Amino acid sequence: MQLTSIAQENKVSSDSLRFYLNKAYDYNTQADFVKSVQTGRKLLEKAYQQNDSAYIAEAYYLLGFNDETVQDYDGAKEKYLKALKIAENIKDSTLIIDIYNELGNLYSQNDKKFEESEKYYLKALELSKKLQRPTIYFYINLSWNYLERNLISKARDYIPYLRDYLKQETPELSEDNKIINIANIYFVLGWYEGKIGNTNLGLNYLDKAIEITTKNKLYEEASEAYKQKALLLKANGEQEKAYDSLEKHVEYYTKLLNKKTLEKLQSEQVKYEVNEYERALATSQKEKELAKSVAASKNKLNILFIVLLGILIISIFIIYKAYQNKKQLNKNLNESNAELIKAKKEAEIAVEVKASFISNISHELRTPLHGVVGITSLLLAEKNISESNKELLRSLKFSGDYLLGLISNVLLMSKIDNKKIKVKPEATNLNRLVENIKSAVKFSADQNEVMVNFAIDKNVPPKVILDGKMVSEILINLVENATKFAKGGQVNVMIKKVVSEEHIENLMLRFIVEDDGIGIPDDKKELIFQKFSQVVVSKNGMEGGSGIGLSIVKSLLLQLGSNIHLESEVGKGSTFYFDLQAKLPSKKDGVVIQSDQMIDKYNDKKILLVEDNAINKMVIEKFLSPYNFKVDTITDGKEGFKVIQEKDYDIVLLDINIPSMNGYELARKSRELGIKTPIIAVTASELSEIKDDVYAAGMDDILIKPFQKEKLIKKIGKHLG
C-alpha cells in the first residue's frame, strides 16, 4: 500500500499520526481487520484533535479500504467520498488517484454502474499522466469496462497501450500485481479480437491468459477466460472444443464460488467482530458516564441526609421531600422504559438486517447453483456420457440439490424466527402431495440405498383442506432425516384417519414416518429438535446433517397447532408422527389438477429470453431446444424492451436483475403500451419477497431458480394453452 501522500516525519513515536497509520496498514496486510479498524479509528480521532486534514483523509481512506476488503461496499463508498472531499481541498494528488481507482472498482464490480466507474477511471488516468505515475491499471479497467458494454470503438483507443506494455521487458512472474496485469491484458486483448472477428488471434491471447491464471490459481480470471474462449469457439463452429472450454469455465467458476463463499463467511465474521468492538466502545462510554452520575448522586444523597437530620421535626418538609423523591423515581422509570423501547427497536432492526442478509446471500448462491444444477442435468441427459462420468455428475447434482435444500431450510428458519410464516389452508389432493414428496426425496433415498414406501388408508378422503405446502415441507424433512439413518433399509410414510370420541365431528389425520434404522437414545430425543443440534447416534459417528431439519419440523407444526411425537429404540428404528385437523372441501374449494403429460412439440412458437447471466442463458436455451421453439436471447433490459415492441412473441422469459432496465420496469412499460404477451419472471429471489412486486408490474407467473426442465416446460405450456 502506497503511503507517500503525507510527507515523512523525522521521528515516529508511539503517539504520532504516522505511527498509527503504518500500524493500521500492517494489520490490514496481516488480515487482522478488526485491529486495523481499531487503529484506524484512533488515527482519525487524533488527526481531528490535531486538525491535520492530510491524516484525516488518509484515515478515511484506510477505513474505506478495510470496509471494501470485508465486502461492506456501502460503508467503503461513504468513507472514500469523505476522503476524496478532504484530499481535493488539500490537493493531495497521490491519494486522489488511489481514491478514484477504488471508487471506479466499486461502481464497476459491485454496482455495475459502468458509466460512473468510467468517470472515475478517466479522472485517475488523466491525473496519473500529469504525475507520471503508472497508467496500465486504468487502460486495463477502461478497456474491460467498454467491452462489458460492447463499446468496441471506445475500447479500441486503449488497445495499443496494452500491446505496448507486453512488448516491454518481461517482468518477474513472482510479482503478483504484474502477473495479474499480464493475465488481464491477454484476456482483454483476446476478448477484443474476438469481438472484431479476429477469432484465431483472440483464441491465442485467451490461451496465454489461461496459462498464466491457471498456473497462479487465479480462479476468477481463469473462469472468465475459459468462458470467452467457449463463446469464440462456438461462434467459430467448433462446438466440441467450445463444450470443453465451457466445462473448464464451470470447473473454475465452482472453485471461485467456493472461495468467495469462504471469503463471505470470513468477512461476515470480521464485520461481527468490528460491530462487537464498536458496541463495546459504546458500552464502556456509557459505564463511565454512569459511574460519574452515581458518584454525583451519592454526594447529593449524603448532603440530603444531613439536612433531613437537622430538620426532622418539620414534618411538612419531610412530606415535600417524599413527594419530590417519588416524582424523581417516576422520571427515572420513564427514562428506563424509553431506553428499553429503544433497545427493543434496535434488536428488531438487527433481526431485520440478519433476515435481509440471509435473503441476499441465498439469492447470490441460487444464481450460480442454477447453472451448476442445470448444466449437470443437461450432461446427464446426453447419451454419449460414460457411466463413470455419469456417476460423477450424479454426485455433483446431489451436492447442488443438497446445497439448494440447505439454503431453503435456512431461509425457512429465518422466516419462522421473524414470524413471517402464515398458515394458508387450501384444497389439497393427498395423492398429488405424496407424488411430489416422492420426487423430492428420491435422490436422497437412492444415495442411501433406502426403499421409501408411501401408503394412504382407504378411509382417508382423497381431497382435504389444509396447508399442503407446509405439510410437504414437514414430511420431506422427516423422510430425508430418516434415510440418513436407515442406510440399506426401509422408510414407511403413512397417512391415517384418527378415530376417537374427541374427534368425532372433525376430520383428524395422522402422518407417520417410520424407519428401521439405528434408532435414537432416550437422552437424545429432546436434543434432536433443537436448532443446529447434531447428535452422534452410532458407532461410526454418523451425525444428523445440518441440524436444522427437525427444528423446522417442530416450528412448522407449532404454527399448525400440532406437535411432533417420537418413538424410538436403539438398534430397531424410529417412528415420528403428528396429527393435523383438516376439513372436507366444499364445491367452491376446487382442487386444481395439473396435467402431468409431456408437452408436445411447439413448432414455430416464439420465445423472448431476457437473461444477462451467460451460464443461466445457456441452460435455459438447452432446456428449450428439443421443443422446436424459436428463441431470441437478449442480455440487456433496454434492448429487451425495444425488441418486445418490434416483434410479436408467444411468451417472454424475463430475469428480474438485468442491466440498464430491471425486469419490473420492462414489464410495467410493456403493459402500459398494451402488449399482452404472457411474461414469466425468472429469478433466484425468494418467492415471498418478490411475488407482490412481480404481479404488480404486470407479469403473469414466476419461476424460481434453480429449476428442472420439466418445471420450465410446464410453466410455458400453462400460458400457451
C-alpha positions, 0 to 999 in steps of 0.5 A, a space after each residue: 500500500 502506497 503511503 507517500 501522500 503525507 510527507 515523512 516525519 523525522 521521528 515516529 513515536 508511539 503517539 504520532 499520526 504516522 505511527 498509527 497509520 503504518 500500524 493500521 496498514 500492517 494489520 490490514 496486510 496481516 488480515 487482522 481487520 478488526 485491529 486495523 479498524 481499531 487503529 484506524 479509528 484512533 488515527 482519525 480521532 487524533 488527526 481531528 484533535 490535531 486538525 491535520 486534514 492530510 491524516 484525516 483523509 488518509 484515515 478515511 481512506 484506510 477505513 474505506 479500504 478495510 470496509 471494501 476488503 470485508 465486502 461492506 461496499 456501502 460503508 467503503 463508498 461513504 468513507 472514500 467520498 469523505 476522503 476524496 472531499 478532504 484530499 481535493 481541498 488539500 490537493 493531495 494528488 497521490 491519494 486522489 488517484 488511489 481514491 478514484 481507482 477504488 471508487 471506479 472498482 466499486 461502481 464497476 464490480 459491485 454496482 455495475 454502474 459502468 458509466 460512473 466507474 468510467 468517470 472515475 477511471 478517466 479522472 485517475 488516468 488523466 491525473 496519473 499522466 500529469 504525475 507520471 505515475 503508472 497508467 496500465 491499471 486504468 487502460 486495463 479497467 477502461 478497456 474491460 469496462 467498454 467491452 462489458 458494454 460492447 463499446 468496441 470503438 471506445 475500447 479500441 483507443 486503449 488497445 495499443 497501450 496494452 500491446 505496448 506494455 507486453 512488448 516491454 521487458 518481461 517482468 518477474 512472474 513472482 510479482 503478483 500485481 504484474 502477473 495479474 496485469 499480464 493475465 488481464 491484458 491477454 484476456 482483454 486483448 483476446 476478448 477484443 479480437 474476438 469481438 472484431 472477428 479476429 477469432 484465431 488471434 483472440 483464441 491465442 491471447 485467451 490461451 496465454 491468459 489461461 496459462 498464466 491464471 491457471 498456473 497462479 490459481 487465479 480462479 476468477 480470471 481463469 473462469 472468465 477466460 475459459 468462458 470467452 474462449 467457449 463463446 469464440 469457439 462456438 461462434 467459430 463452429 467448433 462446438 466440441 472444443 467450445 463444450 470443453 472450454 465451457 466445462 473448464 469455465 464451470 470447473 473454475 467458476 465452482 472453485 471461485 464460488 467456493 472461495 468467495 463463499 469462504 471469503 463471505 463467511 470470513 468477512 461476515 465474521 470480521 464485520 461481527 467482530 468490528 460491530 462487537 468492538 464498536 458496541 463495546 466502545 459504546 458500552 464502556 462510554 456509557 459505564 463511565 458516564 454512569 459511574 460519574 452520575 452515581 458518584 454525583 448522586 451519592 454526594 447529593 444523597 449524603 448532603 440530603 441526609 444531613 439536612 433531613 437530620 437537622 430538620 426532622 421535626 418539620 414534618 411538612 418538609 419531610 412530606 415535600 421531600 417524599 413527594 419530590 423523591 417519588 416524582 424523581 423515581 417516576 422520571 427515572 422509570 420513564 427514562 428506563 422504559 424509553 431506553 428499553 423501547 429503544 433497545 427493543 427497536 434496535 434488536 428488531 432492526 438487527 433481526 431485520 438486517 440478519 433476515 435481509 442478509 440471509 435473503 441476499 446471500 441465498 439469492 447470490 448462491 441460487 444464481 450460480 447453483 442454477 447453472 451448476 444444477 442445470 448444466 449437470 442435468 443437461 450432461 446427464 441427459 446426453 447419451 454419449 456420457 460414460 457411466 463413470 462420468 455419469 456417476 460423477 455428475 450424479 454426485 455433483 447434482 446431489 451436492 447442488 440439490 443438497 446445497 439448494 435444500 440447505 439454503 431453503 431450510 435456512 431461509 425457512 428458519 429465518 422466516 419462522 424466527 421473524 414470524 413471517 410464516 402464515 398458515 394458508 389452508 387450501 384444497 389439497 389432493 393427498 395423492 398429488 402431495 405424496 407424488 411430489 414428496 416422492 420426487 423430492 426425496 428420491 435422490 436422497 433415498 437412492 444415495 442411501 440405498 433406502 426403499 421409501 414406501 408411501 401408503 394412504 388408508 382407504 378411509 382417508 378422503 382423497 381431497 382435504 383442506 389444509 396447508 399442503 405446502 407446509 405439510 410437504 415441507 414437514 414430511 420431506 424433512 422427516 423422510 430425508 432425516 430418516 434415510 440418513 439413518 436407515 442406510 440399506 433399509 426401509 422408510 414407511 410414510 403413512 397417512 391415517 384417519 384418527 378415530 376417537 370420541 374427541 374427534 368425532 365431528 372433525 376430520 383428524 389425520 395422522 402422518 407417520 414416518 417410520 424407519 428401521 434404522 439405528 434408532 435414537 437414545 432416550 437422552 437424545 430425543 429432546 436434543 434432536 429438535 433443537 436448532 443446529 443440534 447434531 447428535 452422534 447416534 452410532 458407532 461410526 459417528 454418523 451425525 444428523 446433517 445440518 441440524 436444522 431439519 427437525 427444528 423446522 419440523 417442530 416450528 412448522 407444526 407449532 404454527 399448525 397447532 400440532 406437535 411432533 411425537 417420537 418413538 424410538 429404540 436403539 438398534 430397531 428404528 424410529 417412528 415420528 408422527 403428528 396429527 393435523 385437523 383438516 376439513 372436507 372441501 366444499 364445491 367452491 374449494 376446487 382442487 386444481 389438477 395439473 396435467 402431468 403429460 409431456 408437452 408436445 412439440 411447439 413448432 414455430 412458437 416464439 420465445 423472448 429470453 431476457 437473461 444477462 447471466 451467460 451460464 443461466 442463458 445457456 441452460 435455459 436455451 438447452 432446456 428449450 431446444 428439443 421443443 422446436 421453439 424459436 428463441 431470441 436471447 437478449 442480455 440487456 433490459 433496454 434492448 429487451 424492451 425495444 425488441 418486445 415492441 418490434 416483434 410479436 412473441 408467444 411468451 417472454 422469459 424475463 430475469 428480474 436483475 438485468 442491466 440498464 432496465 430491471 425486469 419490473 420496469 420492462 414489464 410495467 412499460 410493456 403493459 402500459 403500451 398494451 402488449 399482452 404477451 404472457 411474461 414469466 419472471 425468472 429469478 433466484 429471489 425468494 418467492 415471498 419477497 418478490 411475488 407482490 412486486 412481480 404481479 404488480 408490474 404486470 407479469 403473469 407467473 414466476 419461476 424460481 431458480 434453480 429449476 428442472 426442465 420439466 418445471 420450465 416446460 410446464 410453466 410455458 405450456 400453462 400460458 400457451 394453452 
